[in-house]
Amino acid sequence: VSALYIVPTPIGNRADMVPRAVEVLQSVGLIAAEDMRHSRPLLQHFAIETPMLAYHDHSDERVVERVLSTLQGGDSVALISDAGTPLISDPGYRIVDAAHSAGIPVIPIPGACAAIAALSAAGLPSDRFCFEGFLPAKSQARFTALQALVAESRTLIFYEAPHRLLETVKGMAEVFGSDRIAVLAREVTKMHETIRRAPLGELAEWIAADSNQQRGECVLLVKGAPQRQQALDAEAERILYLLMDELP
Ligand code: SAM
């Protein structure tokens, strides 16, 4: 039976391509790719000659229909994005949703994901974490988004564009406090890979002092708020409800 395969690609180092991803990409009838021009060199490198189709979550309905009709016609389809795991701050949701609705099996191939790679090396609690993806680009909206996370006790994971990194780390120091521990995971699996753990205030200074840190791709991780703050918030909420009952 045909299936929709969700296939990860490397986030920098081609040696991270998993063998099963290569096998699947070689054997399916169609590859739905975020950007065909971007993926072509990788596919060529692994001698993958499968036809491609460009897919984005904003693509025309006809693109999703073409993927579905390929699947319903008995051919399997693989979904890839530019780098890492599709659907993780990347396109794919609409296709996976449509496949489930049509009763087509969806098969994930595990592999590279910047957020998980960064978390595994961050030395921050990893038993529970929140993946926040990209913060809003506008500074006021970003500030509001950070404020909403101030009492979150789980480790926070963000993707950030290099040109906004410094401003974001400064904003985090302001909102979460400059003593809160954070980790910058930059250029993971690449030549200039850097994993740096420091309090937010110190991290901001370090990034400001070295413009090389404002280049390439990065993941930011922030230690969660101490549980005590959550307990205090819960206590404040309990008292608020008690008072509200008493008010006319
Ligand atoms: N789907 C991808 C994944 O599984 O990680 C993420 C795609 S998202 C559009 C791209 C963002 O992921 C970058 O802006 C950066 O925040 C992060 N990223 C991707 N590759 C990275 C790398 N090698 N090192 C650090 N961060 C990376």
Residues whose N, C-alpha, C, O or C-beta is under 5 A from the ligand:
A	BS01	SAM	I11 G12 A83 G84 T85 P86 I88 S89 D90 A112 C113 A114 A115 Y159 E160 A185 R186 E187 V188 E217 C218 V219
